[in-house]
């Protein structure tokens, strides 16, 4: 893979959006568009085209309209969806804490005052290394939102061995 793929995900696949971001992939979401637009499919196609994103959708017709840029995701379970993408060589299954799962911004080193101000952050001498979203000001660290996800992805990696 010469450069990492970027994705655009439809409204039906919300959890997939969050997982792709936790894996570090630049992932746009239809959820960021105003709801109820009858031309949403066309907007998604244009967005994918403009930013060279791979369109992942639960809508077979929309996937077809996107041509080589679109993938129809028929799997219902998140792990099966990730396995589908991995089998096609689109993603690697390893969590990288580089991107906010909520807003897709790149994470930065967490400022001290943000760590002190977050009552949900673990404390201690040898605390974890914190990453921070400058846009939604959410702290991330290995073991936060990631434990469950890393566990599930490990299961998947073992499954495909
Ligand atoms: Zn964010």
Backbone and ligand atoms as CSV (ligand in chain L), in Angstrom:
chain,resi,resn,atom,element,x,y,z
A,1,UNK,N,N,0.851,-1.203,0.000
A,1,UNK,CA,C,0.000,0.000,0.000
A,1,UNK,C,C,0.885,1.250,0.000
A,2,UNK,N,N,0.792,2.057,-1.018
A,2,UNK,CA,C,1.674,3.222,-1.096
A,2,UNK,C,C,1.247,4.301,-0.100
A,3,UNK,N,N,-0.017,4.620,-0.056
A,3,UNK,CA,C,-0.464,5.513,1.003
A,3,UNK,C,C,-1.749,4.954,1.587
A,4,UNK,N,N,-1.990,5.344,2.813
A,4,UNK,CA,C,-3.126,4.764,3.522
A,4,UNK,C,C,-4.445,5.150,2.882
A,5,UNK,N,N,-5.366,4.203,2.839
A,5,UNK,CA,C,-6.685,4.558,2.329
A,5,UNK,C,C,-7.418,5.470,3.306
A,6,UNK,N,N,-8.249,6.302,2.742
A,6,UNK,CA,C,-9.164,7.100,3.559
A,6,UNK,C,C,-10.572,6.621,3.260
A,7,UNK,N,N,-11.437,6.727,4.245
A,7,UNK,CA,C,-12.764,6.158,4.101
A,7,UNK,C,C,-13.857,7.204,4.282
A,8,UNK,N,N,-15.012,6.846,3.749
A,8,UNK,CA,C,-16.229,7.603,3.993
A,8,UNK,C,C,-17.317,6.566,4.267
A,9,UNK,N,N,-18.011,6.724,5.385
A,9,UNK,CA,C,-18.908,5.679,5.861
A,9,UNK,C,C,-20.340,6.215,5.938
A,10,UNK,N,N,-21.292,5.422,5.484
A,10,UNK,CA,C,-22.683,5.897,5.494
A,10,UNK,C,C,-23.308,5.831,6.897
A,11,UNK,N,N,-24.523,6.303,7.019
A,11,UNK,CA,C,-25.161,6.401,8.340
A,11,UNK,C,C,-25.470,5.051,8.968
A,12,UNK,N,N,-25.571,4.013,8.145
A,12,UNK,CA,C,-25.947,2.701,8.653
A,12,UNK,C,C,-24.801,2.009,9.386
A,13,UNK,N,N,-23.592,2.539,9.222
A,13,UNK,CA,C,-22.407,1.828,9.708
A,13,UNK,C,C,-21.646,2.638,10.758
A,14,UNK,N,N,-22.384,3.247,11.690
A,14,UNK,CA,C,-21.768,4.117,12.691
A,14,UNK,C,C,-20.646,3.483,13.492
A,15,UNK,N,N,-20.845,2.279,14.056
A,15,UNK,CA,C,-19.754,1.663,14.833
A,15,UNK,C,C,-18.498,1.450,13.989
A,16,UNK,N,N,-18.664,1.132,12.735
A,16,UNK,CA,C,-17.508,0.928,11.866
A,16,UNK,C,C,-16.687,2.212,11.753
A,17,UNK,N,N,-17.370,3.339,11.695
A,17,UNK,CA,C,-16.676,4.630,11.661
A,17,UNK,C,C,-15.745,4.762,12.858
A,18,UNK,N,N,-16.268,4.485,14.050
A,18,UNK,CA,C,-15.458,4.651,15.259
A,18,UNK,C,C,-14.283,3.673,15.303
A,19,UNK,N,N,-14.522,2.443,14.890
A,19,UNK,CA,C,-13.429,1.459,14.876
A,19,UNK,C,C,-12.339,1.861,13.889
A,20,UNK,N,N,-12.718,2.296,12.712
A,20,UNK,CA,C,-11.711,2.675,11.713
A,20,UNK,C,C,-10.850,3.818,12.235
A,21,UNK,N,N,-11.473,4.769,12.940
A,21,UNK,CA,C,-10.692,5.882,13.500
A,21,UNK,C,C,-9.750,5.400,14.584
A,22,UNK,N,N,-10.206,4.460,15.425
A,22,UNK,CA,C,-9.320,3.931,16.469
A,22,UNK,C,C,-8.174,3.132,15.864
A,23,UNK,N,N,-8.392,2.571,14.699
A,23,UNK,CA,C,-7.300,1.906,13.990
A,23,UNK,C,C,-6.388,2.931,13.321
A,24,UNK,N,N,-6.788,4.186,13.351
A,24,UNK,CA,C,-5.950,5.268,12.855
A,24,UNK,C,C,-6.306,5.778,11.471
A,25,UNK,N,N,-7.359,5.236,10.879
A,25,UNK,CA,C,-7.688,5.633,9.510
A,25,UNK,C,C,-8.557,6.897,9.471
A,26,UNK,N,N,-8.202,7.764,8.539
A,26,UNK,CA,C,-8.953,8.995,8.292
A,26,UNK,C,C,-10.328,8.597,7.731
A,27,UNK,N,N,-11.367,8.822,8.526
A,27,UNK,CA,C,-12.687,8.305,8.182
A,27,UNK,C,C,-13.755,9.376,8.311
A,28,UNK,N,N,-14.323,9.774,7.183
A,28,UNK,CA,C,-15.447,10.691,7.188
A,28,UNK,C,C,-16.737,9.935,7.418
A,29,UNK,N,N,-17.742,10.639,7.947
A,29,UNK,CA,C,-19.010,9.979,8.234
A,29,UNK,C,C,-20.177,10.788,7.690
A,30,UNK,N,N,-21.146,10.064,7.121
A,30,UNK,CA,C,-22.360,10.736,6.651
A,30,UNK,C,C,-23.094,11.413,7.802
A,31,UNK,N,N,-22.810,10.972,9.032
A,31,UNK,CA,C,-23.456,11.587,10.190
A,31,UNK,C,C,-23.100,13.069,10.337
A,32,UNK,N,N,-22.009,13.492,9.684
A,32,UNK,CA,C,-21.648,14.902,9.790
A,32,UNK,C,C,-22.408,15.769,8.787
A,33,UNK,N,N,-23.211,15.155,7.934
A,33,UNK,CA,C,-24.049,15.915,7.001
A,33,UNK,C,C,-25.406,16.182,7.637
A,34,UNK,N,N,-26.086,17.276,7.245
A,34,UNK,CA,C,-27.428,17.525,7.785
A,34,UNK,C,C,-28.369,16.393,7.371
A,35,UNK,N,N,-29.174,15.883,8.315
A,35,UNK,CA,C,-30.054,14.757,7.996
A,35,UNK,C,C,-31.213,15.160,7.085
A,36,UNK,N,N,-31.769,14.184,6.414
A,36,UNK,CA,C,-32.996,14.401,5.653
A,36,UNK,C,C,-32.792,14.985,4.269
A,37,UNK,N,N,-31.559,15.022,3.788
A,37,UNK,CA,C,-31.320,15.549,2.446
A,37,UNK,C,C,-31.575,14.449,1.411
A,38,UNK,N,N,-32.551,14.659,0.507
A,38,UNK,CA,C,-32.839,13.621,-0.486
A,38,UNK,C,C,-31.672,13.382,-1.450
A,39,UNK,N,N,-30.760,14.324,-1.510
A,39,UNK,CA,C,-29.608,14.165,-2.416
A,39,UNK,C,C,-28.363,13.656,-1.679
A,40,UNK,N,N,-28.580,13.068,-0.491
A,40,UNK,CA,C,-27.413,12.681,0.297
A,40,UNK,C,C,-26.502,11.705,-0.441
A,41,UNK,N,N,-27.087,10.741,-1.149
A,41,UNK,CA,C,-26.247,9.770,-1.855
A,41,UNK,C,C,-25.303,10.469,-2.823
A,42,UNK,N,N,-25.848,11.415,-3.554
A,42,UNK,CA,C,-25.025,12.163,-4.512
A,42,UNK,C,C,-23.934,12.942,-3.789
A,43,UNK,N,N,-24.294,13.542,-2.660
A,43,UNK,CA,C,-23.297,14.276,-1.873
A,43,UNK,C,C,-22.170,13.358,-1.407
A,44,UNK,N,N,-22.548,12.154,-0.977
A,44,UNK,CA,C,-21.528,11.207,-0.517
A,44,UNK,C,C,-20.600,10.813,-1.663
A,45,UNK,N,N,-21.183,10.579,-2.826
A,45,UNK,CA,C,-20.366,10.208,-3.985
A,45,UNK,C,C,-19.384,11.324,-4.340
A,46,UNK,N,N,-19.862,12.557,-4.284
A,46,UNK,CA,C,-18.992,13.697,-4.615
A,46,UNK,C,C,-17.889,13.864,-3.580
A,47,UNK,N,N,-18.261,13.677,-2.319
A,47,UNK,CA,C,-17.299,13.784,-1.220
A,47,UNK,C,C,-16.192,12.727,-1.408
A,48,UNK,N,N,-16.610,11.500,-1.661
A,48,UNK,CA,C,-15.649,10.411,-1.842
A,48,UNK,C,C,-14.727,10.705,-3.024
A,49,UNK,N,N,-15.304,11.223,-4.092
A,49,UNK,CA,C,-14.533,11.542,-5.297
A,49,UNK,C,C,-13.511,12.647,-5.006
A,50,UNK,N,N,-14.019,13.713,-4.396
A,50,UNK,CA,C,-13.211,14.910,-4.155
A,50,UNK,C,C,-11.996,14.596,-3.272
A,51,UNK,N,N,-12.215,13.789,-2.233
A,51,UNK,CA,C,-11.135,13.529,-1.275
A,51,UNK,C,C,-10.523,12.141,-1.449
A,52,UNK,N,N,-10.840,11.508,-2.564
A,52,UNK,CA,C,-10.315,10.171,-2.851
A,52,UNK,C,C,-10.534,9.227,-1.674
A,53,UNK,N,N,-11.761,9.172,-1.219
A,53,UNK,CA,C,-12.105,8.283,-0.119
A,53,UNK,C,C,-12.813,7.033,-0.649
A,54,UNK,N,N,-12.610,5.944,0.060
A,54,UNK,CA,C,-13.323,4.705,-0.247
A,54,UNK,C,C,-14.670,4.759,0.460
A,55,UNK,N,N,-15.733,4.608,-0.304
A,55,UNK,CA,C,-17.079,4.713,0.258
A,55,UNK,C,C,-17.546,3.339,0.751
A,56,UNK,N,N,-17.859,3.254,2.033
A,56,UNK,CA,C,-18.352,2.012,2.625
A,56,UNK,C,C,-19.826,2.206,2.939
A,57,UNK,N,N,-20.660,1.349,2.388
A,57,UNK,CA,C,-22.087,1.573,2.541
A,57,UNK,C,C,-22.864,0.268,2.649
A,58,UNK,N,N,-23.979,0.365,3.328
A,58,UNK,CA,C,-24.915,-0.745,3.459
A,58,UNK,C,C,-25.888,-0.773,2.266
A,59,UNK,N,N,-25.734,0.187,1.359
A,59,UNK,CA,C,-26.663,0.370,0.244
A,59,UNK,C,C,-25.993,-0.146,-1.038
A,60,UNK,N,N,-26.491,-1.268,-1.519
A,60,UNK,CA,C,-25.852,-1.924,-2.657
A,60,UNK,C,C,-25.832,-1.028,-3.890
A,61,UNK,N,N,-26.932,-0.301,-4.090
A,61,UNK,CA,C,-27.024,0.550,-5.270
A,61,UNK,C,C,-25.999,1.690,-5.193
A,62,UNK,N,N,-25.900,2.283,-3.996
A,62,UNK,CA,C,-24.937,3.370,-3.817
A,62,UNK,C,C,-23.507,2.868,-4.043
A,63,UNK,N,N,-23.206,1.679,-3.514
A,63,UNK,CA,C,-21.872,1.095,-3.720
A,63,UNK,C,C,-21.602,0.939,-5.215
A,64,UNK,N,N,-22.624,0.524,-5.958
A,64,UNK,CA,C,-22.482,0.366,-7.397
A,64,UNK,C,C,-22.209,1.689,-8.092
A,65,UNK,N,N,-22.933,2.711,-7.656
A,65,UNK,CA,C,-22.734,4.038,-8.272
A,65,UNK,C,C,-21.327,4.567,-8.016
A,66,UNK,N,N,-20.720,4.145,-6.906
A,66,UNK,CA,C,-19.374,4.616,-6.588
A,66,UNK,C,C,-18.306,3.886,-7.395
A,67,UNK,N,N,-18.693,2.873,-8.151
A,67,UNK,CA,C,-17.739,2.152,-8.994
A,67,UNK,C,C,-16.633,1.522,-8.162
A,68,UNK,N,N,-15.390,1.642,-8.643
A,68,UNK,CA,C,-14.266,1.020,-7.945
A,68,UNK,C,C,-13.990,1.631,-6.592
A,69,UNK,N,N,-14.602,2.779,-6.320
A,69,UNK,CA,C,-14.383,3.468,-5.061
A,69,UNK,C,C,-15.337,3.014,-3.959
A,70,UNK,N,N,-16.340,2.222,-4.318
A,70,UNK,CA,C,-17.371,1.861,-3.342
A,70,UNK,C,C,-17.319,0.398,-2.939
A,71,UNK,N,N,-17.600,0.136,-1.678
A,71,UNK,CA,C,-17.733,-1.236,-1.204
A,71,UNK,C,C,-19.057,-1.393,-0.475
A,72,UNK,N,N,-19.803,-2.411,-0.891
A,72,UNK,CA,C,-21.033,-2.763,-0.193
A,72,UNK,C,C,-20.675,-3.609,1.025
A,73,UNK,N,N,-21.106,-3.162,2.202
A,73,UNK,CA,C,-20.830,-3.896,3.444
A,73,UNK,C,C,-22.119,-4.598,3.872
A,74,UNK,N,N,-22.198,-5.879,3.634
A,74,UNK,CA,C,-23.402,-6.636,3.977
A,74,UNK,C,C,-23.342,-7.237,5.367
A,75,UNK,N,N,-22.117,-7.358,5.918
A,75,UNK,CA,C,-21.963,-7.988,7.230
A,75,UNK,C,C,-22.631,-7.144,8.307
A,76,UNK,N,N,-23.254,-7.816,9.264
A,76,UNK,CA,C,-23.958,-7.085,10.319
A,76,UNK,C,C,-23.075,-6.822,11.527
A,77,UNK,N,N,-22.179,-7.767,11.833
A,77,UNK,CA,C,-21.338,-7.642,13.023
A,77,UNK,C,C,-20.092,-6.819,12.709
A,78,UNK,N,N,-19.699,-5.990,13.673
A,78,UNK,CA,C,-18.547,-5.122,13.459
A,78,UNK,C,C,-17.281,-5.921,13.144
A,79,UNK,N,N,-17.082,-7.032,13.832
A,79,UNK,CA,C,-15.861,-7.809,13.578
A,79,UNK,C,C,-15.862,-8.406,12.179
A,80,UNK,N,N,-17.047,-8.794,11.715
A,80,UNK,CA,C,-17.135,-9.321,10.352
A,80,UNK,C,C,-16.885,-8.222,9.324
A,81,UNK,N,N,-17.343,-7.020,9.658
A,81,UNK,CA,C,-17.096,-5.891,8.754
A,81,UNK,C,C,-15.596,-5.595,8.654
A,82,UNK,N,N,-14.922,-5.627,9.818
A,82,UNK,CA,C,-13.480,-5.380,9.819
A,82,UNK,C,C,-12.743,-6.499,9.074
A,83,UNK,N,N,-13.201,-7.735,9.269
A,83,UNK,CA,C,-12.567,-8.861,8.578
A,83,UNK,C,C,-12.718,-8.708,7.063
A,84,UNK,N,N,-13.878,-8.265,6.642
A,84,UNK,CA,C,-14.136,-8.028,5.214
A,84,UNK,C,C,-13.128,-7.032,4.648
A,85,UNK,N,N,-12.910,-5.948,5.367
A,85,UNK,CA,C,-11.989,-4.910,4.887
A,85,UNK,C,C,-10.543,-5.407,4.902
A,86,UNK,N,N,-10.223,-6.200,5.928
A,86,UNK,CA,C,-8.863,-6.728,6.009
A,86,UNK,C,C,-8.596,-7.713,4.868
A,87,UNK,N,N,-9.570,-8.568,4.602
A,87,UNK,CA,C,-9.390,-9.564,3.537
A,87,UNK,C,C,-9.162,-8.903,2.179
A,88,UNK,N,N,-9.700,-7.716,2.024
A,88,UNK,CA,C,-9.484,-7.001,0.765
A,88,UNK,C,C,-8.231,-6.129,0.781
A,89,UNK,N,N,-7.454,-6.253,1.851
A,89,UNK,CA,C,-6.191,-5.523,1.911
A,89,UNK,C,C,-6.355,-4.035,2.157
A,90,UNK,N,N,-7.519,-3.630,2.653
A,90,UNK,CA,C,-7.768,-2.197,2.843
A,90,UNK,C,C,-7.260,-1.691,4.193
A,91,UNK,N,N,-7.260,-2.559,5.201
A,91,UNK,CA,C,-6.850,-2.115,6.535
A,91,UNK,C,C,-5.959,-3.161,7.197
A,92,UNK,N,N,-5.154,-2.678,8.149
A,92,UNK,CA,C,-4.469,-3.556,9.090
A,92,UNK,C,C,-5.213,-3.471,10.412
A,93,UNK,N,N,-5.224,-4.599,11.122
A,93,UNK,CA,C,-5.978,-4.613,12.370
A,93,UNK,C,C,-5.064,-4.376,13.557
A,94,UNK,N,N,-4.607,-3.149,13.729
A,94,UNK,CA,C,-3.912,-2.824,14.962
A,94,UNK,C,C,-4.304,-1.423,15.398
A,95,UNK,N,N,-4.643,-1.325,16.682
A,95,UNK,CA,C,-5.112,-0.050,17.212
A,95,UNK,C,C,-3.940,0.921,17.305
A,96,UNK,N,N,-4.114,2.084,16.720
A,96,UNK,CA,C,-3.126,3.158,16.852
A,96,UNK,C,C,-3.876,4.348,17.420
A,97,UNK,N,N,-3.420,4.852,18.533
A,97,UNK,CA,C,-4.115,5.997,19.123
A,97,UNK,C,C,-3.610,7.284,18.492
A,98,UNK,N,N,-4.033,7.523,17.254
A,98,UNK,CA,C,-3.582,8.737,16.579
A,98,UNK,C,C,-4.741,9.625,16.161
A,99,UNK,N,N,-5.975,9.111,16.309
A,99,UNK,CA,C,-7.099,9.846,15.751
A,99,UNK,C,C,-8.301,9.751,16.685
A,100,UNK,N,N,-9.038,10.827,16.813
A,100,UNK,CA,C,-10.205,10.849,17.690
A,100,UNK,C,C,-11.337,10.032,17.070
A,101,UNK,N,N,-11.896,9.120,17.869
A,101,UNK,CA,C,-12.946,8.249,17.333
A,101,UNK,C,C,-14.259,8.994,17.163
A,102,UNK,N,N,-14.380,10.146,17.808
A,102,UNK,CA,C,-15.616,10.912,17.738
A,102,UNK,C,C,-15.616,11.877,16.555
A,103,UNK,N,N,-14.494,12.599,16.361
A,103,UNK,CA,C,-14.507,13.661,15.355
A,103,UNK,C,C,-13.457,13.507,14.261
A,104,UNK,N,N,-12.605,12.487,14.342
A,104,UNK,CA,C,-11.639,12.199,13.276
A,104,UNK,C,C,-10.404,13.103,13.312
A,105,UNK,N,N,-10.322,14.031,14.277
A,105,UNK,CA,C,-9.128,14.882,14.356
A,105,UNK,C,C,-7.911,14.058,14.765
A,106,UNK,N,N,-6.726,14.519,14.341
A,106,UNK,CA,C,-5.502,13.869,14.797
A,106,UNK,C,C,-5.264,14.225,16.254
A,107,UNK,N,N,-4.863,13.224,17.048
A,107,UNK,CA,C,-4.609,13.459,18.471
A,107,UNK,C,C,-3.238,14.093,18.667
A,108,UNK,N,N,-3.108,14.809,19.765
A,108,UNK,CA,C,-1.838,15.426,20.143
A,108,UNK,C,C,-1.452,14.942,21.525
A,109,UNK,N,N,-0.217,15.290,21.945
A,109,UNK,CA,C,0.152,15.010,23.332
A,109,UNK,C,C,-0.767,15.825,24.236
A,110,UNK,N,N,-1.213,15.205,25.312
A,110,UNK,CA,C,-2.169,15.884,26.182
A,110,UNK,C,C,-1.476,16.940,27.040
A,111,UNK,N,N,-1.987,18.157,27.057
A,111,UNK,CA,C,-1.450,19.173,27.967
A,111,UNK,C,C,-1.707,18.766,29.423
A,112,UNK,N,N,-0.738,19.095,30.308
A,112,UNK,CA,C,-0.851,18.737,31.727
A,112,UNK,C,C,-2.185,19.144,32.342
A,113,UNK,N,N,-2.610,20.371,32.040
A,113,UNK,CA,C,-3.827,20.847,32.704
A,113,UNK,C,C,-5.067,20.081,32.240
A,114,UNK,N,N,-5.019,19.541,31.043
A,114,UNK,CA,C,-6.150,18.749,30.572
A,114,UNK,C,C,-6.222,17.424,31.320
A,115,UNK,N,N,-5.047,16.834,31.590
A,115,UNK,CA,C,-5.018,15.575,32.329
A,115,UNK,C,C,-5.511,15.801,33.759
A,116,UNK,N,N,-5.006,16.889,34.378
A,116,UNK,CA,C,-5.434,17.183,35.759
A,116,UNK,C,C,-6.922,17.468,35.836
A,117,UNK,N,N,-7.451,18.098,34.804
A,117,UNK,CA,C,-8.855,18.493,34.833
A,117,UNK,C,C,-9.835,17.380,34.487
A,118,UNK,N,N,-9.328,16.247,34.051
A,118,UNK,CA,C,-10.226,15.164,33.624
A,118,UNK,C,C,-10.412,14.170,34.758
A,119,UNK,N,N,-11.596,14.141,35.362
A,119,UNK,CA,C,-11.781,13.261,36.529
A,119,UNK,C,C,-11.860,11.786,36.130
A,120,UNK,N,N,-11.980,11.514,34.840
A,120,UNK,CA,C,-12.046,10.113,34.406
A,120,UNK,C,C,-10.673,9.533,34.085
A,121,UNK,N,N,-9.623,10.373,34.167
A,121,UNK,CA,C,-8.289,9.888,33.814
A,121,UNK,C,C,-7.649,9.204,35.007
A,122,UNK,N,N,-7.020,8.054,34.814
A,122,UNK,CA,C,-6.327,7.391,35.920
A,122,UNK,C,C,-5.107,8.206,36.336
A,123,UNK,N,N,-4.792,8.174,37.632
A,123,UNK,CA,C,-3.639,8.930,38.105
A,123,UNK,C,C,-2.631,7.962,38.701
A,124,UNK,N,N,-1.476,8.441,39.040
A,124,UNK,CA,C,-0.454,7.587,39.637
A,124,UNK,C,C,0.887,7.932,39.065
A,125,UNK,N,N,1.933,7.457,39.785
A,125,UNK,CA,C,3.297,7.781,39.406
A,125,UNK,C,C,3.592,7.366,37.978
A,126,UNK,N,N,3.265,6.152,37.692
A,126,UNK,CA,C,3.556,5.643,36.364
A,126,UNK,C,C,2.263,5.501,35.580
A,127,UNK,N,N,1.630,6.614,35.412
A,127,UNK,CA,C,0.365,6.609,34.686
A,127,UNK,C,C,0.594,6.343,33.215
A,128,UNK,N,N,-0.474,6.169,32.492
A,128,UNK,CA,C,-0.346,5.926,31.062
A,128,UNK,C,C,0.061,7.207,30.323
A,129,UNK,N,N,0.477,7.058,29.097
A,129,UNK,CA,C,0.738,8.206,28.241
A,129,UNK,C,C,-0.584,8.656,27.625
A,130,UNK,N,N,-0.880,9.906,27.828
A,130,UNK,CA,C,-2.164,10.393,27.347
A,130,UNK,C,C,-2.038,11.060,25.985
A,131,UNK,N,N,-3.040,10.837,25.179
A,131,UNK,CA,C,-3.214,11.572,23.934
A,131,UNK,C,C,-4.500,12.379,24.093
A,132,UNK,N,N,-4.653,13.368,23.249
A,132,UNK,CA,C,-5.700,14.338,23.489
A,132,UNK,C,C,-6.255,14.861,22.166
A,133,UNK,N,N,-7.579,14.999,22.097
A,133,UNK,CA,C,-8.180,15.567,20.902
A,133,UNK,C,C,-8.331,17.076,21.088
A,134,UNK,N,N,-7.622,17.870,20.269
A,134,UNK,CA,C,-7.695,19.327,20.424
A,134,UNK,C,C,-9.066,19.865,20.053
A,135,UNK,N,N,-9.860,19.080,19.359
A,135,UNK,CA,C,-11.166,19.554,18.934
A,135,UNK,C,C,-12.249,19.251,19.970
A,136,UNK,N,N,-12.375,17.993,20.417
A,136,UNK,CA,C,-13.391,17.728,21.457
A,136,UNK,C,C,-12.794,17.608,22.855
A,137,UNK,N,N,-11.498,17.801,23.010
A,137,UNK,CA,C,-10.815,17.830,24.305
A,137,UNK,C,C,-11.019,16.555,25.108
A,138,UNK,N,N,-11.062,15.447,24.401
A,138,UNK,CA,C,-11.221,14.162,25.031
A,138,UNK,C,C,-9.837,13.539,25.173
A,139,UNK,N,N,-9.591,12.901,26.322
A,139,UNK,CA,C,-8.316,12.220,26.533
A,139,UNK,C,C,-8.410,10.777,26.068
A,140,UNK,N,N,-7.324,10.301,25.512
A,140,UNK,CA,C,-7.233,8.903,25.095
A,140,UNK,C,C,-5.985,8.292,25.704
A,141,UNK,N,N,-6.063,7.053,26.062
A,141,UNK,CA,C,-4.866,6.316,26.464
A,141,UNK,C,C,-5.152,4.843,26.243
A,142,UNK,N,N,-4.054,4.087,26.088
A,142,UNK,CA,C,-4.226,2.647,25.917
A,142,UNK,C,C,-4.876,2.112,27.189
A,143,UNK,N,N,-5.989,1.498,27.062
A,143,UNK,CA,C,-6.699,1.026,28.241
A,143,UNK,C,C,-7.947,1.836,28.516
A,144,UNK,N,N,-8.134,2.927,27.803
A,144,UNK,CA,C,-9.357,3.702,28.019
A,144,UNK,C,C,-10.499,3.104,27.223
A,145,UNK,N,N,-10.789,3.684,26.109
A,145,UNK,CA,C,-11.852,3.160,25.254
A,145,UNK,C,C,-11.365,1.930,24.502
A,146,UNK,N,N,-10.070,1.642,24.701
A,146,UNK,CA,C,-9.462,0.716,23.755
A,146,UNK,C,C,-9.432,-0.733,24.231
A,147,UNK,N,N,-9.523,-0.975,25.548
A,147,UNK,CA,C,-9.344,-2.346,26.026
A,147,UNK,C,C,-10.272,-3.325,25.351
A,148,UNK,N,N,-11.533,-3.011,25.382
A,148,UNK,CA,C,-12.534,-3.889,24.797
A,148,UNK,C,C,-12.266,-4.067,23.307
A,149,UNK,N,N,-11.945,-2.946,22.665
A,149,UNK,CA,C,-11.746,-2.982,21.226
A,149,UNK,C,C,-10.505,-3.787,20.856
A,150,UNK,N,N,-9.412,-3.564,21.619
A,150,UNK,CA,C,-8.194,-4.327,21.339
A,150,UNK,C,C,-8.453,-5.815,21.528
A,151,UNK,N,N,-9.188,-6.149,22.584
A,151,UNK,CA,C,-9.523,-7.548,22.839
A,151,UNK,C,C,-10.297,-8.160,21.683
A,152,UNK,N,N,-11.250,-7.418,21.184
A,152,UNK,CA,C,-12.074,-7.950,20.095
A,152,UNK,C,C,-11.275,-8.087,18.805
A,153,UNK,N,N,-10.375,-7.142,18.593
A,153,UNK,CA,C,-9.572,-7.209,17.375
A,153,UNK,C,C,-8.556,-8.343,17.454
A,154,UNK,N,N,-8.038,-8.606,18.669
A,154,UNK,CA,C,-7.159,-9.767,18.837
A,154,UNK,C,C,-7.872,-11.054,18.471
A,155,UNK,N,N,-9.108,-11.162,18.929
A,155,UNK,CA,C,-9.904,-12.337,18.591
A,155,UNK,C,C,-9.957,-12.516,17.079
A,156,UNK,N,N,-10.145,-11.398,16.418
A,156,UNK,CA,C,-10.282,-11.425,14.972
A,156,UNK,C,C,-8.967,-11.814,14.308
A,157,UNK,N,N,-7.858,-11.273,14.810
A,157,UNK,CA,C,-6.550,-11.630,14.247
A,157,UNK,C,C,-6.274,-13.108,14.402
A,158,UNK,N,N,-6.680,-13.664,15.554
A,158,UNK,CA,C,-6.463,-15.094,15.759
A,158,UNK,C,C,-7.347,-15.922,14.835
A,159,UNK,N,N,-8.546,-15.395,14.611
A,159,UNK,CA,C,-9.491,-16.106,13.758
A,159,UNK,C,C,-8.929,-16.275,12.351
A,160,UNK,N,N,-8.201,-15.228,11.884
A,160,UNK,CA,C,-7.761,-15.275,10.490
A,160,UNK,C,C,-6.402,-15.936,10.333
A,161,UNK,N,N,-5.799,-16.427,11.442
A,161,UNK,CA,C,-4.501,-17.076,11.316
A,161,UNK,C,C,-4.646,-18.521,10.891
L,1,ZN,ZN,ZN,-12.341,14.739,18.753
